[in-house]
């Protein structure tokens, strides 16, 4: 029998331990001979990522025990951290270890320990590697190298480099061979021609981000592995090329947004002719926050497997002969970037509103698709899971605002007659990113207790074309704040949410939007409280050497160039309007965060001290940008729940959250 109980006070089997255990998903798929390998999170082991091997017989197991952590810090967000090949003696892999950022070689069937291939940098963890390619013919591994040359975050150079597989560079930086110069600030996505002789890669420079403007470069590779005659072959002003792949001897396929959407195009590298593979008003790529996660792959048949969509992403197979995109059928509503092709089979990570991301195999010849690893297991009855309602709202300025609305859902409880539920507006990070409507156990923790959640893909989000994501250009702190408030007000006006019990929460760029929503005149009186995680809070203090190099000039496109940045920072930054904060909030911060350092949070705390606004500051040792340890995840969820309980007036968790004025 369904019981009546105040929203927020419902009992639920979705515990914080389940939330922590479900954090993260498989990633960085790759083939080693006829085996599939990938990385998996281990929240219970300090948040490390292990390397998992799936043998030809279908059995899968981790090959690296703690404390090995297969994770690159290039750009701080990382990228493909490993590569492997099959030898007569078994698989051989090369991986980046998080603790020291060195490359290591490992033979899992040999019984030995990983051995270092690269030296320790002059700066701690200052030689960083990602997107490795093992080049047996040269006895080397080629990769993107990020080298820090001084103590400041912007003292850095990047290039393609070669490392001997024999370990001779492990203590000798001079043995690392630089393949390209460092004329471009950023390089990514190197792709060697299938027959050798040429290599292509993507490059860009400050102040652009990779979703603003990138170029494709090509160089010849001689018999000694030396690159020569580099030239630009694709990418123009105001065009982002997000991925490249060789299709045959002379043709390179790339995902570029010259038509307003990341669509598939081709370029003949010899005569420089260009053409379109497939054009549609949907995305076939996304923002390069992490490197080496492909959205498309070319199959042995010449067909193209591609993750594509508008808002949500599906997997399709483009028939190169019929010029037609055919959907892959199955129960999954979202496919993540990072697919891997082995012959005419495709492997990827797919999920739905009732399942987390699993590794799925698609046989394009047989037309079948099945989960082969990391299968979703229901730890509770799916009746407790929330279900998204896809909504499009209209802002006062007439903008479309896309969102996923999750009503409270619990098979054993309902709210009292006439009571409207509290709702939390969840703001994604980036801000050049988007939120996916798939099972999230943290979200389910709240909805199963009677707290509604709405995830907003505000203007500036990806997945809806270049025009939509550029709505945020120079208007960060305005469009995002207004769009989230539009959704919150609409839910309250239509009777879905209690207008007196609305919250906003977000991390990173989402933390900025959450905090700015407490000080913006456009949102006065909308929210009753806020959860702000590892945020940006002072725009003028989030550039140059006050953050990491990758995003050190991002603020110029989001807010404005140096000439107007300071003025707009004063207008929009929460630290300059702390006196306008009138509602309780909590700040959650990792103490080793290089992207949004604790100094950002501490500035706001200094401004609100003694102002009479209840707030709390919780910090976490050993956490970087985003929380990965199970203990941190548990504490953060309970703190958020306790805040809502205190502010919205319902019984909360067994957790002490002291809000100090």
C-alpha positions in Angstrom: 0.0 0.0 0.0 1.3 3.4 -1.0 1.9 5.7 2.1 1.6 9.4 2.2 4.6 11.3 3.5 6.1 14.7 3.1 8.2 15.2 -0.1 11.8 14.7 0.8 11.1 12.4 3.7 10.4 9.3 1.7 12.3 6.1 2.6 14.4 4.6 -0.2 16.7 1.6 -0.7 19.0 3.8 -2.8 21.7 4.5 -0.3 24.8 6.8 -0.5 26.9 3.6 -0.6 25.0 2.6 -3.8 25.6 6.1 -5.2 29.3 5.9 -4.5 29.6 2.3 -5.9 27.9 3.4 -9.2 30.1 6.4 -9.8 32.0 6.5 -13.1 31.7 4.2 -16.1 34.0 2.2 -18.4 36.1 4.3 -20.8 38.9 4.4 -23.3 38.1 1.2 -25.2 40.7 -0.3 -27.4 41.7 -3.5 -29.2 44.7 -5.6 -28.4 44.7 -8.3 -31.1 41.4 -10.1 -30.7 40.9 -8.8 -27.2 39.0 -5.8 -26.0 40.5 -3.6 -23.3 39.3 -0.5 -21.4 39.6 1.4 -18.2 37.2 1.2 -15.2 36.8 3.3 -12.1 37.4 2.0 -8.6 35.9 4.5 -6.2 36.5 2.1 -3.3 40.3 2.1 -4.1 40.9 5.8 -3.8 39.1 6.6 -7.1 41.8 5.1 -9.3 41.1 3.7 -12.8 42.3 0.2 -13.5 42.9 -1.5 -16.9 40.4 -4.3 -17.8 41.1 -7.0 -20.3 38.4 -9.0 -22.0 39.8 -12.2 -23.5 38.5 -13.9 -26.6 36.5 -16.3 -24.5 34.5 -13.4 -23.1 35.9 -13.4 -19.5 37.0 -10.0 -18.2 39.3 -9.0 -15.3 41.5 -6.2 -14.1 45.2 -6.5 -15.1 46.6 -3.8 -12.8 46.3 -3.9 -9.0 46.3 -0.8 -6.8 48.0 1.6 -6.6 48.4 1.7 -10.4 46.1 4.3 -11.8 45.7 4.4 -15.6 44.9 8.1 -16.1 46.5 10.9 -18.0 46.6 14.5 -16.8 47.2 16.2 -20.2 45.0 19.3 -20.2 44.1 18.2 -16.6 41.1 16.5 -18.1 43.2 13.8 -19.6 42.8 11.6 -22.6 43.4 8.1 -24.0 46.0 6.8 -21.5 47.0 3.5 -22.9 47.8 1.5 -26.1 48.5 -2.2 -26.7 49.5 -4.7 -29.3 49.5 -8.5 -29.5 52.8 -10.4 -29.7 53.7 -14.0 -29.8 54.3 -13.9 -26.0 51.0 -12.3 -25.2 49.7 -8.7 -25.1 52.0 -5.8 -24.5 50.6 -2.5 -23.3 51.9 1.0 -22.6 50.0 3.2 -20.1 50.2 6.6 -18.3 50.2 6.3 -14.5 48.4 9.1 -12.7 50.7 9.5 -9.7 53.8 10.4 -11.7 52.5 10.7 -15.3 55.2 8.5 -16.6 54.6 6.0 -19.4 55.0 2.4 -18.4 55.3 -0.8 -20.4 53.5 -3.9 -19.1 53.3 -7.5 -20.2 50.4 -9.0 -18.2 51.2 -12.6 -19.2 54.9 -12.2 -18.3 54.4 -12.0 -14.5 56.5 -8.9 -14.1 55.8 -5.4 -12.9 55.3 -2.4 -15.2 58.6 -0.8 -16.2 59.0 2.9 -16.8 59.6 4.2 -20.3 59.7 8.0 -19.7 61.7 10.0 -17.2 60.4 12.1 -14.3 60.0 15.7 -15.4 61.9 18.7 -14.2 58.6 19.7 -12.7 56.7 17.1 -10.6 54.4 15.2 -13.0 55.6 17.6 -15.6 56.0 15.2 -18.5 52.5 14.1 -19.4 51.3 11.7 -22.2 48.1 10.7 -23.9 46.9 9.1 -27.1 49.8 6.7 -27.4 50.4 4.7 -30.6 52.8 1.7 -30.5 55.2 1.8 -33.5 56.8 -1.6 -33.6 58.6 -0.8 -36.8 60.5 2.0 -35.1 60.7 0.4 -31.6 58.9 3.4 -30.2 55.6 4.6 -28.8 54.4 7.9 -30.3 52.1 10.1 -28.3 50.9 13.6 -27.4 53.4 15.1 -25.0 52.6 18.0 -22.6 55.8 19.2 -21.0 55.9 21.8 -18.2 59.0 23.9 -18.3 58.5 26.0 -15.1 56.4 26.4 -12.0 53.5 28.3 -13.6 50.6 26.5 -15.2 51.2 28.3 -18.5 54.9 27.3 -18.6 54.1 24.5 -21.0 54.8 23.2 -24.5 53.0 20.5 -26.4 54.0 18.3 -29.4 54.0 14.8 -30.8 56.9 12.8 -29.4 58.5 9.4 -29.7 59.7 7.3 -26.7 61.9 4.2 -27.1 60.1 1.0 -26.1 63.4 -0.4 -24.7 63.2 1.9 -21.7 66.4 3.9 -22.6 64.5 7.2 -22.0 63.4 6.2 -18.5 66.1 8.4 -17.0 67.2 10.4 -20.0 64.9 13.2 -21.4 67.3 13.5 -24.4 66.2 10.1 -25.6 62.6 11.3 -26.1 62.4 12.3 -29.8 60.3 15.3 -30.6 58.4 14.6 -33.8 56.8 18.0 -34.3 57.8 21.4 -33.0 55.8 23.3 -30.4 54.6 26.1 -32.8 51.0 25.2 -32.0 49.9 25.5 -28.4 47.8 22.3 -28.6 48.0 19.1 -30.6 45.7 16.1 -30.5 44.3 13.1 -32.3 47.4 11.9 -34.2 46.5 9.3 -36.9 49.2 7.4 -38.8 48.3 6.4 -42.4 47.4 2.7 -42.5 50.4 2.0 -44.9 52.7 4.4 -43.1 54.4 7.3 -44.9 52.1 10.0 -43.5 50.6 11.2 -40.3 47.8 13.7 -39.6 46.8 15.5 -36.4 44.7 18.3 -35.0 46.1 21.5 -33.7 44.8 24.8 -32.3 46.1 27.9 -30.4 45.0 30.3 -27.7 42.7 32.1 -27.3 40.6 29.4 -29.1 39.1 26.3 -27.5 38.9 23.2 -29.6 35.2 23.7 -30.2 35.9 27.2 -31.5 38.6 26.7 -34.1 41.0 23.9 -35.0 43.2 22.9 -37.9 44.2 19.6 -39.4 47.9 19.1 -40.2 49.7 16.5 -42.4 53.3 15.5 -42.5 55.3 12.8 -44.3 57.0 10.0 -42.3 60.3 8.6 -43.7 61.7 5.2 -43.1 63.5 6.4 -39.9 60.3 7.8 -38.4 61.2 11.4 -39.1 58.4 13.8 -40.0 58.9 16.3 -42.7 57.0 18.9 -44.9 54.1 19.6 -42.4 51.2 21.5 -43.9 47.7 22.4 -43.0 45.0 20.5 -45.0 41.7 21.3 -43.3 40.2 23.7 -40.7 39.6 27.3 -41.3 38.5 30.3 -39.2 35.5 29.6 -37.1 35.5 25.9 -37.8 36.0 23.2 -35.3 37.4 19.8 -36.5 36.9 17.4 -33.6 38.2 14.1 -35.1 40.1 12.7 -38.1 40.4 9.1 -39.5 42.0 7.7 -42.6 39.6 6.0 -44.9 42.0 4.9 -47.7 45.3 5.8 -49.3 44.5 9.4 -49.9 41.3 10.3 -48.1 40.9 11.6 -44.6 37.5 11.7 -43.0 36.9 14.4 -40.4 34.1 15.7 -38.2 33.8 19.4 -38.7 31.2 22.0 -38.1 31.6 24.3 -41.1 27.9 23.9 -41.8 26.8 24.7 -38.2 26.8 21.1 -37.1 29.7 18.6 -36.5 29.1 16.6 -39.6 31.3 14.1 -41.5 33.4 15.5 -44.4 36.4 14.2 -46.5 39.6 15.7 -47.8 41.9 14.3 -50.4 45.3 14.9 -48.9 47.1 15.0 -52.2 44.9 17.4 -54.3 43.2 19.1 -51.3 39.7 18.6 -52.6 37.0 18.6 -50.0 33.5 17.1 -49.8 30.7 16.0 -47.5 30.2 12.4 -46.4 26.9 13.0 -44.7 25.1 16.2 -43.8 22.4 16.5 -41.2 21.2 18.9 -38.6 22.6 16.8 -35.8 26.0 16.3 -34.2 28.5 13.6 -35.2 31.1 14.8 -32.7 31.4 16.9 -29.6 33.7 19.0 -27.5 37.3 17.7 -27.0 37.4 18.0 -23.2 39.3 14.7 -23.1 41.4 13.5 -26.0 41.2 10.2 -27.8 37.5 9.4 -27.5 36.3 8.9 -31.1 32.7 9.6 -32.2 33.1 7.7 -35.4 35.2 4.8 -36.7 35.7 3.4 -40.2 34.9 -0.3 -40.6 36.7 -2.9 -42.6 33.9 -2.7 -45.2 34.4 1.0 -45.6 31.1 1.8 -43.8 31.3 4.3 -40.9 30.0 3.7 -37.4 29.1 7.0 -35.9 27.7 8.3 -32.6 25.3 11.0 -33.6 22.2 12.9 -32.6 20.5 16.1 -31.5 20.5 16.4 -27.7 20.8 12.6 -27.3 23.3 10.4 -29.1 22.6 7.1 -30.9 24.9 4.8 -32.8 24.3 4.6 -36.6 26.1 2.8 -39.4 26.6 4.9 -42.5 26.4 2.6 -45.6 29.2 4.0 -47.8 27.6 2.4 -50.9 24.0 3.5 -50.4 25.0 6.8 -48.7 22.4 6.1 -46.0 22.7 6.2 -42.2 21.1 3.1 -40.6 20.3 3.0 -36.8 21.6 0.4 -34.5 18.6 -1.1 -32.8 18.6 -1.9 -29.1 17.3 -0.7 -25.7 19.9 2.0 -25.3 19.0 5.7 -25.6 22.4 7.1 -25.4 25.9 6.2 -26.7 29.0 7.9 -25.3 32.0 9.0 -27.4 34.8 6.5 -27.4 33.7 3.8 -29.8 36.2 1.2 -31.1 36.1 -0.8 -34.4 37.5 -4.2 -34.8 37.0 -5.3 -38.4 33.2 -5.0 -39.0 32.4 -5.0 -35.3 31.9 -1.9 -33.2 32.3 -1.6 -29.4 31.0 1.3 -27.4 29.4 2.4 -24.1 25.6 2.7 -24.1 23.0 3.4 -21.5 19.4 4.3 -21.0 17.2 5.9 -18.3 17.0 2.6 -16.5 20.6 1.3 -17.1 24.1 2.6 -16.6 26.8 2.5 -19.3 27.7 -1.0 -20.4 30.1 -2.2 -23.0 28.1 -3.2 -26.1 29.2 -5.1 -29.2 27.6 -4.4 -32.5 28.1 -6.9 -35.3 27.4 -4.8 -38.4 27.4 -7.9 -40.7 24.9 -9.9 -38.7 23.0 -6.8 -37.6 23.1 -7.8 -33.9 23.9 -5.8 -30.7 24.6 -7.2 -27.2 26.2 -6.2 -23.9 29.5 -8.0 -23.6 31.0 -6.4 -20.4 30.2 -4.1 -17.5 26.6 -5.2 -17.7 24.1 -3.1 -15.7 22.9 -4.9 -12.5 19.8 -3.6 -10.7 20.8 -3.3 -7.1 17.2 -2.2 -6.4 14.0 -2.6 -8.2 13.8 -0.4 -11.3 10.6 1.0 -10.0 12.7 3.3 -7.8 14.5 4.8 -10.8 13.5 8.2 -12.1 12.3 8.7 -15.6 13.1 11.7 -17.7 10.5 13.9 -19.4 12.2 15.8 -22.3 11.0 19.3 -22.2 11.7 22.5 -24.2 11.0 25.8 -22.4 11.0 29.3 -23.8 13.0 32.1 -22.1 11.7 35.6 -21.8 14.0 36.5 -24.7 12.3 33.8 -26.9 15.2 31.3 -26.6 14.5 27.5 -26.6 15.9 25.9 -23.4 16.2 22.2 -23.4 15.8 20.2 -20.1 15.2 16.7 -18.6 12.6 16.8 -15.9 12.6 14.0 -13.3 9.6 13.9 -11.0 9.8 12.3 -7.6 9.3 8.6 -8.0 8.9 6.0 -5.2 6.6 2.9 -5.5 5.9 3.0 -1.7 5.3 6.7 -1.1 3.4 9.7 -2.4 3.2 13.3 -1.2 0.3 14.7 0.9 -2.8 15.9 -0.9 -2.2 19.4 -2.2 1.6 19.5 -1.4 3.9 20.3 -4.3 7.4 18.7 -4.3 10.7 20.6 -3.9 12.9 20.6 -7.0 16.6 21.0 -7.5 17.9 22.5 -10.8 21.1 20.6 -11.7 23.5 22.6 -13.8 26.1 20.7 -15.8 29.8 21.7 -16.0 31.8 22.8 -19.0 29.9 25.0 -19.8 30.6 23.7 -23.3 29.0 20.3 -22.6 25.6 18.8 -22.0 23.8 16.4 -19.7 22.5 13.0 -20.9 19.2 11.4 -19.9 20.6 8.2 -18.5 20.5 6.4 -15.2 22.3 8.4 -12.5 22.1 6.8 -9.1 22.9 10.1 -7.4 19.9 11.7 -9.1 17.8 8.6 -8.1 18.9 9.0 -4.5 17.1 12.4 -4.4 14.0 11.6 -6.6 13.3 8.4 -4.7 13.1 10.5 -1.5 10.6 12.9 -3.0 12.9 15.7 -4.3 12.4 16.4 -8.0 15.3 17.2 -10.3 15.5 19.1 -13.5 18.7 19.0 -15.6 19.1 22.0 -17.9 20.9 22.1 -21.2 21.1 25.8 -21.1 22.2 28.0 -24.0 25.9 27.2 -24.6 25.4 23.4 -24.3 26.5 21.1 -27.0 24.3 18.7 -28.9 22.2 21.3 -30.6 24.5 22.8 -33.2 27.1 25.6 -33.2 24.5 28.4 -33.0 23.0 27.0 -29.8 26.4 26.6 -28.1 27.5 30.1 -29.1 24.6 31.7 -27.4 26.9 31.8 -24.4 29.6 33.7 -26.2 30.5 36.7 -23.9 27.3 36.1 -22.0 28.4 33.5 -19.4 26.8 34.4 -16.1 23.7 35.8 -18.0 22.3 33.3 -20.5 23.1 30.2 -18.4 21.7 31.9 -15.3 18.6 33.1 -17.1 17.9 29.8 -18.8 18.0 27.8 -15.6 15.7 30.3 -13.9 13.3 30.1 -16.9 13.0 26.3 -16.3 12.6 26.7 -12.5 10.0 29.4 -12.8 8.1 27.4 -15.5 7.9 24.3 -13.3 6.7 26.4 -10.4 4.1 28.3 -12.5 2.6 25.1 -13.9 2.3 23.5 -10.5 5.0 20.8 -11.0 7.3 22.3 -8.3 6.8 24.1 -5.0 7.9 27.7 -5.8 9.1 28.2 -2.2 11.3 25.1 -2.3 13.5 25.4 -5.4 17.3 24.7 -5.2 20.1 25.0 -7.7 23.3 23.0 -7.7 26.3 22.4 -9.9 30.0 21.7 -10.1 32.8 23.5 -11.9 31.2 25.7 -14.5 27.9 24.5 -13.1 29.1 25.7 -9.7 29.6 29.1 -11.2 26.1 29.2 -12.6 24.7 28.0 -9.2 26.5 30.7 -7.3 25.8 33.4 -9.9 22.1 32.5 -9.6 22.2 33.6 -6.0 23.6 37.1 -6.8 22.0 37.9 -10.2 19.2 40.4 -10.2 17.5 38.2 -12.9 17.0 35.4 -10.4 16.2 37.3 -7.2 13.8 35.2 -5.1 13.8 32.1 -7.3 16.0 29.7 -5.2 15.8 28.9 -1.5 19.3 27.4 -1.3 22.3 26.3 -3.4 24.9 23.5 -3.6 28.1 24.8 -5.2 30.9 22.3 -6.0 34.5 23.0 -7.0 33.3 26.3 -8.6 34.6 29.3 -10.5 33.5 32.4 -8.6 35.7 35.2 -9.8 36.0 35.5 -13.6 39.0 37.8 -13.5 40.8 35.3 -11.3 40.2 32.4 -13.7 42.6 33.2 -16.4 46.4 33.1 -17.1 48.3 31.4 -14.3 45.3 31.4 -11.9 44.0 28.2 -13.6 45.5 25.5 -15.9 46.8 26.3 -19.4 44.0 24.6 -21.3 41.4 26.9 -20.0 43.6 29.9 -19.3 42.0 32.0 -22.0 38.6 30.3 -22.2 37.1 33.2 -20.2 37.7 35.6 -23.1 35.2 33.9 -25.4 32.8 33.2 -22.5 32.9 36.7 -21.0 34.9 39.0 -23.1 38.5 40.0 -24.1 41.0 41.5 -21.6 39.8 45.0 -22.3 36.3 44.3 -20.9 36.9 41.2 -18.7 37.6 43.0 -15.5 34.5 45.2 -15.8 32.3 42.2 -16.7 33.8 40.2 -13.9 32.8 42.8 -11.4 29.3 42.9 -12.9 28.8 39.1 -12.8 31.1 37.4 -10.4 29.5 36.2 -7.1 32.6 37.3 -5.1 31.8 40.9 -6.0 28.1 40.6 -5.0 28.3 38.5 -1.9 26.1 41.0 -0.1 23.3 40.0 -2.4 23.3 36.3 -1.3 20.2 35.9 0.9 19.8 32.1 1.1 21.7 29.2 2.6 24.4 27.5 0.5 27.2 24.9 0.9 30.5 24.9 -0.9 32.2 21.5 -1.6 35.8 21.6 -2.7 38.7 19.3 -3.6 41.9 20.6 -2.1 44.1 19.4 -5.0 42.0 21.0 -7.8 44.2 22.7 -10.4 41.3 23.8 -12.6 39.2 25.6 -10.0 41.6 26.0 -7.1 40.3 26.3 -3.5 41.3 30.0 -3.6 38.1 30.6 -5.7 35.9 29.3 -2.9 37.9 31.0 -0.2 37.3 34.4 -1.8 33.6 34.0 -1.6 33.8 32.7 2.0 35.8 35.8 3.0 33.1 38.0 1.5 30.1 36.3 3.2 31.7 35.9 6.6 29.6 37.6 9.3 26.9 38.6 6.8 24.3 36.4 8.5 23.8 34.0 5.5 23.9 30.3 6.7 26.6 28.4 4.8 29.0 25.5 5.1 32.4 24.8 3.5 33.5 21.1 3.2 36.9 20.3 1.8 38.3 16.9 0.6 42.0 15.9 0.8 43.3 14.1 -2.3 40.5 15.2 -4.6 41.1 17.0 -7.8 38.5 18.5 -10.1 35.4 16.3 -9.6 35.0 13.7 -6.8 36.3 10.2 -7.3 36.7 8.6 -3.9 33.8 6.8 -2.4 34.2 8.5 1.0 34.0 11.9 -0.7 31.0 11.0 -2.8 29.2 9.8 0.3 29.9 12.9 2.3 28.9 15.3 -0.6 25.6 13.6 -1.2 24.7 13.5 2.5 25.7 17.2 2.9 23.4 18.1 0.0 20.6 16.1 1.4 21.0 17.6 4.8 20.9 21.1 3.3 17.6 20.5 1.6 16.2 19.0 4.8 17.1 22.0 6.8 15.9 24.6 4.3 12.8 22.8 2.9 11.6 21.5 6.3 11.6 17.7 6.3 13.4 15.0 8.3 17.0 14.7 6.9 19.7 12.0 6.9 21.7 11.1 10.0 24.4 13.6 9.2 25.6 16.7 10.9 25.7 19.8 8.6 26.4 23.0 10.6 25.4 26.1 8.7 27.3 29.1 10.1 26.1 32.7 9.4 
